[in-house]
């Protein structure tokens, strides 16, 4: 269950998927990294990065970060630090 696939050894024909779909999945896999020592999961695309730590801390970094909502954006925390 926890065995990691060898992405460079897999190909679309071995899984019966469309080549373009498999290429898209492989491109996505290259954006994700896991630090096995700390358990930190990082998704990075260019200058944008999301880091999820095992202790519950989530860090979002980017040139511009937008939040859009059709209704409310609710912030619920012990302390909200706005600069």
C-alpha positions as CSV (number, residue, x, y, z in Angstrom):
1,X,0.0,0.0,0.0
2,X,2.8,2.4,0.8
3,X,5.1,1.3,-2.0
4,X,6.0,4.2,-4.3
5,X,5.6,3.7,-8.0
6,X,8.7,4.2,-10.1
7,X,7.2,6.9,-12.3
8,X,10.1,6.8,-14.8
9,X,9.4,3.1,-15.4
10,X,5.7,3.4,-16.0
11,X,4.1,4.0,-19.4
12,X,0.6,4.5,-20.7
13,X,0.3,1.2,-22.6
14,X,1.0,-0.8,-19.4
15,X,-2.1,0.8,-17.8
16,X,-4.4,1.0,-20.7
17,X,-4.8,4.8,-20.4
18,X,-4.6,7.5,-23.0
19,X,-1.0,8.7,-23.5
20,X,-2.0,12.3,-23.0
21,X,-3.8,11.5,-19.7
22,X,-0.7,9.6,-18.5
23,X,1.5,12.5,-19.5
24,X,-0.7,14.9,-17.6
25,X,-0.5,12.7,-14.5
26,X,3.3,12.4,-14.8
27,X,3.6,16.2,-15.1
28,X,1.4,16.6,-11.9
29,X,3.6,14.1,-10.1
30,X,6.7,16.1,-10.8
31,X,5.1,19.1,-9.0
32,X,4.7,17.1,-5.8
33,X,7.4,16.2,-3.4
34,X,7.4,14.5,0.0
35,X,10.2,14.8,2.6
36,X,10.2,11.4,4.2
37,X,12.2,12.6,7.2
38,X,9.8,15.3,8.2
39,X,6.6,14.1,6.4
40,X,6.3,17.4,4.7
41,X,4.3,17.4,1.4
42,X,5.1,20.2,-1.0
43,X,3.3,21.2,-4.2
44,X,5.3,23.7,-6.3
45,X,4.5,25.2,-9.7
46,X,6.9,28.1,-10.7
47,X,6.8,30.8,-8.0
48,X,3.7,29.3,-6.3
49,X,4.1,26.8,-3.4
50,X,1.9,25.0,-0.9
51,X,3.6,23.2,2.0
52,X,1.6,20.8,4.3
53,X,3.4,19.7,7.5
54,X,2.4,16.8,9.7
55,X,1.9,19.2,12.7
56,X,-1.0,20.8,10.9
57,X,0.9,24.0,9.6
58,X,0.0,24.9,6.0
59,X,2.1,27.5,4.2
60,X,0.9,29.1,0.9
61,X,3.4,31.2,-1.0
62,X,3.1,33.1,-4.2
63,X,3.5,36.5,-6.0
64,X,-0.2,37.2,-5.5
65,X,-2.7,35.1,-3.5
66,X,-6.4,35.6,-4.3
67,X,-9.4,34.3,-2.4
68,X,-12.7,34.3,-4.2
69,X,-16.1,33.4,-2.8
70,X,-19.7,33.6,-3.9
71,X,-20.6,34.0,-0.3
72,X,-18.5,34.4,2.8
73,X,-14.8,33.9,3.6
74,X,-14.6,32.9,7.3
75,X,-11.4,33.1,9.3
76,X,-11.6,31.3,12.6
77,X,-8.4,31.2,14.7
78,X,-7.0,32.0,18.1
79,X,-5.1,34.9,16.6
80,X,-5.4,36.4,13.1
81,X,-2.3,38.4,12.1
82,X,-2.9,40.8,9.3
83,X,0.7,42.2,8.7
